[in-house]
Structures are given as structure tokens and as C-alpha cells.
Amino acid sequence: MRYRKDIELKNGTKCVLRNPTAEDAQAILEHMKITSDETEFMARYSDEIITPPAEEAAYLKTLEADPRSIMIAAQIDGKIIANAGITCRPYHDRYRHRGEFGISIQKRYWGQGIGTAILKAILGEAKKAGLEQVELDVVDSNERAFHLYRKFGFQVYGVLPRAFLYRDGHASDAYLMVCRLGQK
Ligand SMILES: CC(C)(COP(=O)(O)OP(=O)(O)OC[C@H]1O[C@@H](n2cnc3c(N)ncnc32)[C@H](O)[C@@H]1OP(=O)(O)O)[C@@H](O)C(=O)NCCC(=O)NCCS
């Protein structure tokens, strides 16, 4: 999928929303490491992000060529500071209507409307790609993300106890959420 939109943030900063390309592989991997270190809300520790840049580049190239693959990054002053996407299982008929959403924004850019802009763009592309529902899980203490998802019509359909078990031994539950597209 290809996507590009210029937006202005709440503080007036210019920001570009666009699909990342193979040339962004290194920047995307760095972004993933930064955001994985900044909160307990991401699925991985930064030292678990070990994808070789060439492999990431090949993956991004495949995504760009596939109209049903949805990934949108945010760039400020030429630097990728956010990324979000939906992963699907398009080759299994019984799963074709579903997608799993994920998003990460570097902390210093929170609260400027980037999450809202990316989610709006992603859900629009998901509809175009024929998806009927978008799913996610979110750590129960992640109030900012929970608010964002509720704003776009995601509803809680369950709670997964001990969804994340951290290296220091504490655990977090996660809300399981779904958004039925076109039925908000
Ligand atoms: C969650 C995340 C995507 C939000 O992005 P963002 O750019 O800050 O989002 P926005 O600025 O568009 O909107 C944030 C909303 O949360 C609200 N908010 C902020 N702090 C909040 C809090 N503690 N409780 C409830 N709502 C809160 C804001 O008021 C705003 O709501 P509004 O649009 O109705 O005014 C971003 O914080 C992030 O990437 N976090 C780290 C990674 C992460 O948690 N990913 C999600 C994993 S499921």
C-alpha cells in the first residue's frame, strides 16, 4: 500500500504521514528500539529487535507492493518518529475480514494528535482494503492508548490476565478490543 498525507500537529509542527519504504528499514528498526525502551506497553524489549536491516527492507518492499498491507509512519524534519500498521492473514478465507493493529510514537511527540491522525488514516485504508474489523490488545494501564481507541469506536470484548510478564517478574493484564468498520 502506498500512502502520503501532509498534516500539521497541534503545536503547528509539519508532519508527513506516509508508508515506509525499503530505504527506511534502518530508521524503522531504530524507531522500534527507541519506543520499546520508553514504556512497558510494547510487546518486545529493545534487545529482542534483532531483525537484520536487509530483512526489514525486503519486508517493507513487500508491504509497499501489496495493496492489502497497511503501514503508515509519521516523519518530522525528515526523521521517522512514529509507525503503525495492520497485520492480516489474507490467504486464509476465514480470517480475510480481520486485521491486528499496532502503533508506536516516540514519547517526546505524544499529545500532538499524531496517534489520532495515524489511526484515522489506517482505519480508512483498512476499509478500502476490505477489512471488516480491526483488533488489538492494550495493557490495562495504558490510559492514553485506551482513550484513543475508544475515541475511534474500539470496544472491549475481554481481558487477558497476565498478557505481559516482565523480566522483573511483575505482570500486566491487557484489554482485548475490536472495532467493527462502518458500524461505529
Ligand atoms: C498511545 C499513543 C499511540 C497515543 O498517541 P498520541 O499521539 O499521544 O495521541 P493523540 O495526541 O492523538 O491523542 C491522545 C489522546 O489521549 C488523551 N490522553 C492523554 N493522556 C491521557 C490519560 N492519561 N488518560 C486518558 N486520556 C489521555 C488526550 O487528551 C488525547 O485525547 P483527545 O484526542 O480526545 O484530546 C502513544 O502515546 C504511544 O505510541 N505510546 C507508546 C506506545 C503504545 O502505547 N502503543 C500502543 C500499544 S497498544
The ligand as a Tripos MOL2 file, in Angstrom:
@<TRIPOS>MOLECULE
LIG
   48    50     1     0     0
SMALL
NO_CHARGES

@<TRIPOS>ATOM
      1 C1         -0.8660    5.6210   22.6250 C.3       1 LIG1
      2 C2         -0.2560    6.5980   21.6260 C.3       1 LIG1
      3 C3         -0.2880    5.9430   20.2480 C.3       1 LIG1
      4 C4         -1.0770    7.8810   21.6050 C.3       1 LIG1
      5 O1         -0.5580    8.7450   20.6360 O.3       1 LIG1
      6 P1         -0.6970   10.3670   20.7530 P.3       1 LIG1
      7 O2         -0.0910   10.9510   19.5320 O.co2     1 LIG1
      8 O3         -0.2010   10.8210   22.0640 O.co2     1 LIG1
      9 O4         -2.2820   10.5020   20.6640 O.3       1 LIG1
     10 P2         -3.1330   11.8210   20.4040 P.3       1 LIG1
     11 O5         -2.3230   13.0170   20.7670 O.co2     1 LIG1
     12 O6         -3.6950   11.7770   19.0260 O.co2     1 LIG1
     13 O7         -4.3480   11.6020   21.3880 O.3       1 LIG1
     14 C5         -4.1410   11.2580   22.7190 C.3       1 LIG1
     15 C6         -5.4900   11.3210   23.4140 C.3       1 LIG1
     16 O8         -5.3170   10.7430   24.7230 O.3       1 LIG1
     17 C7         -5.7450   11.6800   25.6930 C.3       1 LIG1
     18 N1         -4.9620   11.3940   26.8920 N.ar      1 LIG1
     19 C8         -3.7010   11.7480   27.1700 C.ar      1 LIG1
     20 N2         -3.3430   11.2410   28.3690 N.ar      1 LIG1
     21 C9         -4.3950   10.5440   28.8210 C.ar      1 LIG1
     22 C10        -4.6550    9.8010   30.0130 C.ar      1 LIG1
     23 N3         -3.7150    9.6440   30.9580 N.pl3     1 LIG1
     24 N4         -5.8580    9.1990   30.1590 N.ar      1 LIG1
     25 C11        -6.8210    9.3100   29.2110 C.ar      1 LIG1
     26 N5         -6.6340   10.0260   28.0530 N.ar      1 LIG1
     27 C12        -5.4290   10.6210   27.8810 C.ar      1 LIG1
     28 C13        -5.5060   13.0290   25.0730 C.3       1 LIG1
     29 O9         -6.2910   14.0260   25.6990 O.3       1 LIG1
     30 C14        -5.9600   12.7600   23.6390 C.3       1 LIG1
     31 O10        -7.3750   12.7120   23.5990 O.3       1 LIG1
     32 P3         -8.2530   13.6960   22.6560 P.3       1 LIG1
     33 O11        -7.7650   13.4810   21.2590 O.co2     1 LIG1
     34 O12        -9.6470   13.2220   22.8800 O.co2     1 LIG1
     35 O13        -7.9740   15.0760   23.1580 O.co2     1 LIG1
     36 C15         1.2060    6.9730   22.0340 C.3       1 LIG1
     37 O14         1.1520    7.5130   23.3240 O.3       1 LIG1
     38 C16         2.1910    5.8370   22.0050 C.2       1 LIG1
     39 O15         2.7170    5.4790   20.9600 O.2       1 LIG1
     40 N6          2.5010    5.2500   23.1890 N.am      1 LIG1
     41 C17         3.5590    4.2690   23.3350 C.3       1 LIG1
     42 C18         3.2990    3.0060   22.5790 C.3       1 LIG1
     43 C19         1.9160    2.4690   22.8660 C.2       1 LIG1
     44 O16         1.4170    2.5350   23.9760 O.2       1 LIG1
     45 N7          1.3260    1.8830   21.8140 N.am      1 LIG1
     46 C20         0.0190    1.2890   21.9080 C.3       1 LIG1
     47 C21         0.1650   -0.1280   22.3290 C.3       1 LIG1
     48 S1         -1.4460   -0.9320   22.3530 S.3       1 LIG1
@<TRIPOS>BOND
     1     1     2 1
     2     2     3 1
     3     2     4 1
     4     2    36 1
     5     4     5 1
     6     5     6 1
     7     6     7 2
     8     6     8 1
     9     6     9 1
    10     9    10 1
    11    10    11 2
    12    10    12 1
    13    10    13 1
    14    13    14 1
    15    14    15 1
    16    15    16 1
    17    15    30 1
    18    16    17 1
    19    17    18 1
    20    17    28 1
    21    18    19 ar
    22    18    27 ar
    23    19    20 ar
    24    20    21 ar
    25    21    22 ar
    26    21    27 ar
    27    22    23 1
    28    22    24 ar
    29    24    25 ar
    30    25    26 ar
    31    26    27 ar
    32    28    29 1
    33    28    30 1
    34    30    31 1
    35    31    32 1
    36    32    33 2
    37    32    34 1
    38    32    35 1
    39    36    37 1
    40    36    38 1
    41    38    39 2
    42    38    40 1
    43    40    41 1
    44    41    42 1
    45    42    43 1
    46    43    44 2
    47    43    45 1
    48    45    46 1
    49    46    47 1
    50    47    48 1
@<TRIPOS>SUBSTRUCTURE
     1 LIG1         1 GROUP 0 **** ****
